[in-house]
Amino acid sequence: SLEERQARLTRARKLMAEPPAWLDALFEEMIAQQRARLLGIARSLNPRLTGDDVLSPDDFPELAGDPRFCYEDGLLAGLLSAQIAVRARGRE
């Protein structure tokens, strides 16, 4: 019936409106792992680099010029963007 379909649609909208806690936890875990991987690569290029240094790779030519670092940095940026999009979707 029309009422049943509307009720199912309302339930589906509620589920999509707020991302589940496990999804946010998964993003946090993946982002932490990617940050650790990125720092490891950075330190293989320059052992004195810190986590803060990795946030500004253009200040360090050895990072900015390393294709592996740039690739992994792009993966981190993608994870962060996806996390932000999912959180924003939950606030609509």
Phi, psi and omega in degrees: 000165181296321180296320179295318179295320178294322178295318178296318179296319178297317178296318179296319179296321178297319179295321182282337184291327183236113180297144179294152182301325182296329181291317178296320178296322178296315177301315180301316181294315180296320180294318178297317179296319181291322177297319178295318178298316181296317178296321177299316178295316180300316181289337174289336178270327179205103186299344182274355184289146180248174177300323177293324179298324182293337179288343179233066186296336180293342177282351183231103184305327181294332176278310183300330182266001183263117183298323180294316178299314181298321178296311181294326176295322176295322176298317178298316179299321179294318178297316179296319179296318179295319179298316179297318180297317180294317179295319179295322178300324180289343181264355182291000000 
